[in-house]
Amino acid sequence: MRILISGSSVAGPVLAYWLTRHGFSVTVVERAPAPRKTGGHAVDLYRPAVDISAKMGVLPRIEERATGTTRMTVHREGTRRPVRVDLAKIFRATSDRHVEIMRDDLSEIYYDATRDDAEYIFGDSITEISPDGEVRFENAAPRRFDLVVGADGLHSNVRRLTFGDESRFSSFIGAYLGVLTLPNTVGLEGELRIHVGIGRTAGIYGARHLAEARALFLFRSERELDYHHRDVPRQKDLLRGAFAGLHPDVDRWLDHLDGSPAFYFDSITQLRMDTWSRGRVTLVGDAGYCPGPAVGGSTTLAVVGAYVLAGELARAGGDHSRAFPAYERAMAEHVRGSRASALSAAKTLIPTSRLGVQGLAYGARLVSALPAGLGRGLLRLTTKTARVHNSMTVDDYPLPAAGDRTGRAGDLGGGLGVD
């Protein structure tokens, strides 16, 4: 059975790994000309994603590439005295298994685990998907697949081709995110430094294996801003305007905007779809149910979604008419919880009042100062994120015996025709 996946960031390679282990033939197409090597921004893997990564045999590499961030210094706008926080203690209180890693490092690790078993096509994109499984590409010749999966992010091309314009499903939650790469000239060494004001938060951090640092910007906006998601100069102007005057440190970070080797900017938007599947096509990760970049645990959700989708396809013997609904049922509660936690996290990370600014700083310090058990209990009482990620449960999908994989894939491929 031949399955095409669009997107090679996180969900795509994880899905490819588990599909090939279950005996399916997998092709991954990626618009970028090669695997990204810029490092990306830091993402969190919580317990379920860590467990799945351990099953894949890649957890040692992930832990080796962890950012190593253990401390946080919070500067509140208009005050001189910073608040210092034991960030490692907060991570331990938030989840019993947690790793922070740069997104591109994580993508590379997952890609390396699958590149010998799945076909990867870089520098190409899908232009048309027919009901009978014929797929047309920008560059490659048309090919026929049994199923197509969109793992191509918030602005999914597969979703647009199958379900229509993104605006039909996106729900803006009132905030924006920017990330840029800049020289690590301030000696961070495991420290996250943030400046917090009403409606805006900026921070800088590094990773122990990278020479560069990342500056992170979160800000509120009552209305959606007018820009195209590929109009980088406009995005940089919006970022400068939002953070003007917050602090001289932040001004210096922004001075690197035009020379930055890597820049990211997007709205913090949730996707809300009644279904992620239509005919032979389904969506996974941010392409189908993004809870909100930077605030909703979308990386963990993507890893879990990829694992579940592959497992349900295997359980259904490749019958997508049974597998896709089962996948959606299995993920529904996780998606709802992640959406709710994202809304809560956005309110905390981007305070709307001076009291909120104080609460962010001193609340974090209180949790880090308490004994581990009390800190974990306080977080579970006051935050949705900890409860959501610690309560995620995922079925175990047994793999076929090694000798059965090739034959099973062939049998599945021969048994499926047009809808």
C-alpha positions in Angstrom: 0.0 0.0 0.0 1.5 3.3 -1.1 1.1 6.4 1.2 2.3 9.9 0.4 3.1 12.3 3.2 3.5 16.0 2.6 5.9 17.6 5.0 9.1 16.5 6.7 9.3 18.6 9.8 8.0 16.6 12.8 4.7 14.8 12.2 5.8 13.7 8.7 8.9 11.7 9.6 7.3 10.3 12.8 4.4 9.1 10.7 6.7 7.7 8.1 8.6 5.8 10.8 5.6 4.0 12.2 3.9 3.4 8.8 7.0 1.7 7.4 7.3 -0.4 10.6 3.7 -1.5 10.1 4.5 -2.6 6.5 3.4 0.3 4.4 5.3 1.9 1.5 5.9 5.6 2.2 7.0 8.6 0.2 7.5 12.0 1.8 7.5 15.2 -0.3 8.9 18.4 1.2 8.9 21.9 -0.4 12.3 22.8 1.1 15.3 21.8 -1.0 16.9 19.9 1.9 16.4 19.1 5.6 16.6 22.3 7.5 19.8 22.8 9.5 19.3 26.2 11.1 18.2 24.9 14.5 14.8 26.4 14.5 13.2 27.5 17.8 12.9 25.5 21.0 10.0 23.1 21.3 8.8 20.9 24.2 8.4 17.2 24.1 6.2 16.1 27.0 5.7 12.6 28.4 3.7 10.9 25.6 6.0 12.2 22.9 9.1 11.2 24.9 7.7 7.7 25.3 7.0 7.4 21.6 10.5 8.7 20.8 11.9 6.1 23.2 10.0 3.4 21.2 11.6 4.7 18.1 15.1 4.3 19.6 15.9 8.0 19.2 15.5 9.3 22.7 19.3 9.2 23.5 19.9 11.5 20.5 17.1 13.8 21.5 18.4 14.1 25.1 21.9 14.7 23.7 20.6 17.7 21.7 18.4 19.1 24.5 18.9 22.9 24.9 20.2 22.6 28.5 18.1 25.6 29.6 17.8 25.4 33.4 17.4 29.0 34.7 15.1 31.9 33.9 15.6 35.6 34.7 12.5 37.7 34.4 12.7 41.5 33.9 9.4 43.3 34.4 8.9 46.5 32.4 9.4 49.6 34.6 11.3 47.8 37.4 15.0 47.2 37.9 15.1 44.1 40.1 14.8 40.9 38.1 13.2 37.7 39.4 15.3 34.6 39.1 13.7 31.2 38.6 14.8 27.6 38.7 13.4 26.6 35.3 14.5 22.9 35.6 12.4 22.5 38.6 9.3 24.0 36.8 9.9 21.5 33.9 10.0 18.6 36.4 6.8 19.9 38.1 5.1 20.3 34.7 5.7 16.8 33.4 7.3 13.6 34.7 9.1 13.3 31.3 10.1 16.4 29.4 12.8 17.5 26.9 13.3 20.9 25.3 15.0 20.7 22.0 15.4 22.9 18.9 12.8 22.1 16.3 15.2 21.5 13.4 17.3 19.3 15.6 14.3 17.2 16.4 13.2 17.1 12.7 16.7 15.9 11.7 16.7 13.1 14.3 13.3 11.9 13.1 14.4 12.1 9.5 17.6 10.2 10.1 15.5 7.4 11.7 13.4 7.0 8.5 15.4 8.0 5.5 16.6 4.5 4.8 13.1 3.0 4.9 11.0 5.8 3.3 11.4 7.7 0.0 12.1 11.4 0.5 11.6 14.0 -2.3 12.9 17.4 -1.5 12.3 20.6 -3.4 8.8 19.7 -4.6 5.2 20.2 -3.7 1.7 18.8 -4.4 -0.4 20.7 -6.9 -3.4 18.4 -7.3 -4.9 15.4 -5.6 -7.6 13.4 -7.5 -10.3 11.2 -5.8 -8.7 8.1 -7.3 -5.3 8.8 -5.7 -3.4 10.4 -8.6 -1.2 13.2 -7.4 0.4 15.9 -9.5 3.5 17.8 -8.4 5.2 21.1 -9.2 8.3 19.3 -10.6 7.9 15.5 -10.5 5.8 13.4 -12.9 2.3 12.5 -11.6 2.1 9.4 -9.4 -0.7 7.3 -7.9 -1.0 6.7 -4.2 -3.5 4.8 -2.1 -3.6 7.5 0.6 -2.3 11.1 1.0 -1.5 12.7 4.4 -1.0 16.4 5.0 1.7 16.9 7.6 2.7 20.3 6.2 1.9 22.6 9.1 -0.4 25.4 9.9 -0.5 26.7 6.3 -1.0 23.2 4.9 -1.0 22.9 1.1 -2.8 19.5 1.3 -5.6 21.0 3.5 -6.1 23.9 1.1 -6.3 21.5 -1.9 -8.7 19.1 -0.1 -10.8 21.3 2.2 -10.5 24.9 0.8 -9.1 28.2 2.1 -7.4 28.3 5.5 -9.6 31.2 6.7 -12.6 28.8 6.9 -10.9 26.9 9.8 -8.5 29.3 11.5 -9.4 30.9 14.8 -7.1 33.8 15.8 -6.6 33.9 19.6 -5.3 37.4 19.7 -1.5 37.1 19.7 1.6 36.8 17.4 4.9 35.0 17.6 8.3 35.9 16.2 11.6 34.1 16.4 15.0 35.2 15.1 18.5 33.8 15.2 21.3 36.1 16.4 24.9 35.8 17.8 25.1 34.5 21.4 27.2 37.3 22.7 25.7 37.6 26.1 26.9 34.3 27.6 23.5 32.6 28.2 24.9 29.2 29.3 21.6 27.5 30.2 19.7 30.7 30.9 16.5 32.1 29.5 16.2 35.9 29.9 12.9 37.5 29.4 11.4 41.0 29.4 7.7 41.2 30.2 5.4 44.1 29.7 1.6 44.5 29.4 0.7 42.6 26.2 4.2 41.7 25.2 7.0 39.3 26.2 10.4 39.0 24.7 13.1 36.5 25.6 16.5 35.2 24.5 18.0 31.7 25.0 20.5 29.4 23.5 21.4 25.7 23.3 24.5 24.1 24.7 25.6 22.7 21.3 24.8 25.9 19.2 26.9 29.0 18.8 23.9 31.1 18.0 21.0 32.3 20.3 17.3 32.6 19.6 15.2 35.6 20.5 11.5 34.9 21.0 8.8 37.6 20.8 5.1 37.2 21.8 2.7 40.1 21.6 -1.1 40.7 21.7 -3.2 42.3 19.1 -7.0 42.8 19.3 -7.3 42.4 15.6 -5.6 40.3 13.0 -2.7 42.2 11.4 -2.6 42.9 7.6 0.3 40.9 6.1 0.9 37.8 4.0 2.6 34.8 5.7 5.5 35.0 3.1 5.9 38.8 3.3 9.0 38.8 5.6 9.9 42.6 5.4 6.3 43.4 6.6 6.5 40.9 9.4 9.8 42.4 10.6 8.2 45.9 10.6 5.3 44.7 12.7 7.6 43.1 15.2 9.7 46.3 15.6 6.5 48.3 16.1 5.1 45.9 18.7 8.3 45.9 20.9 9.5 49.5 20.5 10.6 50.9 23.9 10.2 47.7 26.0 13.9 47.6 27.0 17.3 48.5 25.5 18.2 44.7 25.5 15.1 44.0 23.3 16.1 46.9 21.0 19.5 45.3 20.5 18.0 41.9 19.7 15.8 43.6 17.1 18.8 45.2 15.5 19.7 41.7 14.2 16.4 41.3 12.3 17.7 42.2 8.9 20.9 40.2 9.2 19.4 37.1 10.9 20.0 33.8 9.0 16.6 32.5 10.2 13.4 34.3 11.0 9.9 33.1 11.8 6.7 35.1 12.3 3.1 34.0 12.5 -0.2 34.5 14.2 -1.0 32.3 17.2 -4.0 30.6 15.5 -5.9 27.5 16.3 -7.4 25.3 13.6 -10.9 24.1 14.2 -12.2 21.5 11.7 -15.2 19.2 12.1 -13.1 16.4 10.4 -9.5 16.1 9.3 -10.3 13.5 6.6 -11.9 13.4 3.2 -11.8 10.4 0.9 -8.2 9.2 0.7 -6.8 12.3 2.4 -6.2 13.0 6.0 -4.3 15.6 8.1 -1.9 15.2 11.0 -0.3 17.7 13.5 -0.6 21.4 12.9 -2.1 20.8 9.4 -5.2 19.4 11.0 -5.5 20.6 14.6 -2.9 23.2 15.5 -3.7 24.4 19.0 -1.6 27.5 18.7 2.2 27.8 18.0 4.3 28.2 21.1 1.5 27.9 23.6 -0.4 24.7 23.0 2.1 21.8 23.0 1.7 21.4 19.3 4.9 19.4 18.9 3.8 16.7 21.4 0.4 16.7 19.8 2.0 16.2 16.3 4.1 13.2 17.5 1.2 11.6 19.3 -1.1 12.2 16.2 1.4 10.6 13.8 1.8 7.5 16.0 -2.0 7.1 16.4 -2.7 7.6 12.7 -0.1 4.9 11.7 -1.4 2.6 14.4 -5.1 2.9 13.4 -4.2 2.3 9.7 -2.4 -0.8 10.7 -5.2 -1.9 13.0 -7.7 -1.5 10.2 -5.6 -3.4 7.7 -5.1 -0.3 5.6 -8.9 0.4 5.3 -8.9 4.2 5.6 -12.7 4.3 5.8 -12.3 2.6 9.3 -8.9 4.0 10.2 -9.5 7.7 9.7 -12.6 7.9 11.9 -10.8 5.8 14.6 -7.8 8.1 14.4 -10.0 11.2 14.8 -11.9 9.7 17.8 -8.6 8.7 19.5 -7.2 12.3 19.1 -10.3 14.3 19.8 -9.9 14.7 23.5 -6.2 15.4 23.2 -6.9 18.2 20.7 -9.7 19.7 22.8 -7.4 19.8 25.8 -4.5 21.3 23.9 -6.7 24.1 22.6 -7.9 24.9 26.1 -4.4 24.8 27.5 -3.2 27.1 24.7 -5.7 29.8 25.6 -4.7 29.6 29.2 -1.0 29.6 28.4 -1.3 32.7 26.2 -3.0 34.6 29.0 -0.1 33.7 31.3 2.8 34.2 28.9 1.5 37.5 27.5 -0.1 39.3 30.5 -2.9 41.8 29.9 -2.3 43.8 33.1 0.4 44.9 35.4 -0.9 42.4 37.9 -0.5 39.7 35.3 3.1 40.8 34.8 3.7 40.4 38.5 1.9 37.1 38.6 4.0 35.6 35.8 7.3 36.5 37.5 6.4 35.7 41.1 4.3 32.7 40.3 7.2 31.1 38.4 9.5 31.8 41.3 7.1 30.4 43.8 6.8 27.1 41.9 10.6 26.8 41.6 11.1 27.5 45.3 8.6 24.9 46.5 9.5 21.2 47.1 9.0 19.2 44.0 5.7 17.6 45.1 4.1 20.8 46.2 5.3 22.6 43.1 3.8 19.9 40.9 0.5 20.1 42.8 0.3 23.9 42.5 0.9 23.7 38.8 -1.8 21.1 38.4 -4.2 23.2 40.2 -3.4 26.4 38.4 -2.5 25.5 34.9 -4.3 23.4 32.2 -1.1 22.6 30.3 0.4 20.3 33.0 -2.9 18.4 33.4 -3.4 18.0 29.6 0.1 16.6 28.8 0.4 14.4 31.9 -3.1 12.9 31.3 -2.6 12.0 27.6 -2.9 8.2 27.1 -2.1 6.4 23.8 -3.0 2.9 22.7 -0.2 0.4 22.1 -0.2 -0.7 18.4 1.8 -4.0 18.1 4.2 -4.2 15.2 4.1 -7.1 12.8 6.9 -9.7 12.9 9.9 -8.5 10.9 9.4 -11.1 8.2 5.8 -10.1 7.6 6.2 -6.5 6.8 7.1 -6.6 3.1 4.4 -9.2 2.2 1.8 -7.3 4.2 2.4 -4.1 2.4 2.1 -5.8 -0.9 -1.2 -7.5 0.1 -2.7 -4.2 1.2 -1.7 -2.4 -1.9 -3.3 -5.0 -4.1 -6.5 -5.0 -2.2 -7.5 -1.4 -2.6 -9.1 0.2 -5.6 -10.9 3.5 -6.2 -13.5 4.6 -3.7 
